[in-house]
Amino acid sequence: MGFLSWILIGLIAGAIAKAILPGKQGGGWIVTMLLGIVGAMLGGWIGSLMGFSPNEGFFSFSTWLWAIIGSLIVLVIWGFVAKKRA
């Protein structure tokens, strides 16, 4: 996948993760994209450690599933960090 694919997956996976988790998360679309990109990378890494092939292509279900799972993990961690600063 190319660089633009990672950005698009990150933006969409981050937005889906923010929609799934209840509560008020700060940040605009740039923060959502960055959290989503980091989450997609984390999800791909976790998926490959578990023996799955999460990076099969842009339209692969497993790619999107692991990107959303990783984005949820990153969003939870971000919520703890942001809460401690406030």
N, C-alpha and C positions, 0 to 999 in steps of 0.2 A: 504494500500500500504506500501511496505517496504522502507527502507532507500535508497537502490539502485534505486528504482523506482523514488523517489523524485529527486535524483541526475540526473537521465537520463531525466526526464521530465524538470527539470530546465535547463539542458544544451541545450536541443532541443528548448524549449520555448524561452530561452534567445537568441539563434541564430536566430530563426524566428523573434523575436522582433527587433533584430539588422538589419535584412534584410528588414523589413517593414519600419522602420524609416529611412528617408534620412539623409545624413550627415556623418561625421566621428566621430565614437564613439571609445574612447580609450579602452584599456584593451584587454587581451588575452582570451583564452578559460576558464581560472579559474574565471576571473571577469565575463565573460558571464554566467558561471554556477552559480555563487553566485547570480548575478542579477536575473537569471531565477528561482532559488529556492525561493528567497525572493518574486519574482513576482508571482510564483505559489501559495505560501502561501497567499499573499495578494489577488490574484484573487479568491482563494477558500473562503477566509473570506468575500469578497465583494459579491460573488455569494450566500453564505449561508445567508447573511443579506437580500438579495433581494428575498429569498425564493426558490432559486434553489438548486439542490443537485450536486455541482461541483465535489465531491470526490467519484464518483461511481466506479472507477477502472482505471487501467492504460490505457486500450484501449477505454475508454469512450470519446465520442466527447466533452461532456460538461467539462470534466476534462481538456482536451487540450485547449479548447476555453478559459476557465477562466484563465488557466496558461499563455496563450499568452497575454490576456488582462492585467493581473496583471504585466507581464513582460514589456509590453509597458509602463504602468504607472511608474514602477520603473525606466525604462530606461529614460523616460522624466525627472523625478526628478533627476536622476544621471547626465543627461546632464546639468541641471541648476546648480547643485552643482559643477561639474567639470569646467563649464564655469566661475563661480565666482572665483574659485581658480586660474585660469590661467591669 
